Amino acid sequence: MSAVPRFGHGSRVPGWDESVDLTKDPAVVPDKETTPVRPELREEIEAAMAKYPDRRSAVIPALHAAQAIHGWCSPEAIHQVAAVMQVTPAYLTSVATFYDMLENRPAPAGHHDVYVCTNISCSLRGADEILDAMVGAAALTEREVHVRSFECLGACDIAPMASVDGEYVGPLTLEDTRQIVEDLEAGRPVLRDKQLRFRKSADPGVAEEAGEWSPRDDAPRADTAGLTDETKELDRPGPTAAIEMPADEAAEEDGDDQ
C-alpha cells in the first residue's frame, strides 16, 4: 500500500500550521453605527441572525455573504461582519480559519474552486488519483482553477466526488477531470449528468413523474450561504431552540413535574 500523502504539519489537509499573533491588541467589538457596511451585506446578515435564538449561529452564513461581496474573508470583511453581528473580529476569524470553504487569502475574480474529497470513502475509491488528474487538467487551462484536497464533503454515496464552485459531482473517473475543465472553459454546467442535485431520491415516498426520469432545469440548488432568489421559498428556519432559564428556576420546574 502506498504512503498517504500529507502536508508538512502531518495532516492531509492544509492549514493548522499558522500560530496566533500575540502582538496584536485585544479584540474589541466594532462600533455598529460608525463602521461602513454595504446595505445589501447588512441586510443579508441581519436576515440570517433573525433565524436563530443566538445570533452567533448565523456566523457561517454571514461570513459566506461577506465573502461573496469581498471575494474573500478579508480583514475589512471580517470587521464589517463583526460590526453587524456585534461580536469580536477575533471570534469571526477563528471560524473563518476553521472552515475550508471560507477563503482567508485573496482570490482573483472569476476563479473556480475545485475541492476533491480525499476522506476514507473517496480515498478507497481512488480519490488520490482523481486529485492528481484534476491538478494536471487544471494546469492545461488559462483559467484560474484552484484545485485542492478536502477532508470530507459529506457525499459518500457518490464517491469519489468533488465540489466544483459549490456543485457536487460524482462518482468521478479520471476522464471526468478533463471534462470538468472543458465545461468550465465553455461556461456550461459541469458534468451535468453527475450532479448530485439531479440524482433520484432513495426515498420511496418521493413521487416521480411518469416516464423516463431526466434532470430538471429548474431544480433548486442548495445554498448554505443564505437566501437567494432560487432558494428563498425553500430555505425556511426550523423551530427555535428552547428558551434558557436560570438554574434555580429549572430546578423548581423539574420539582413540579415530579
Order of alpha helices (4+ residues) and beta strands (2+ residues): alpha-alpha-alpha-alpha-beta-alpha-alpha-beta-beta-beta-alpha-alpha
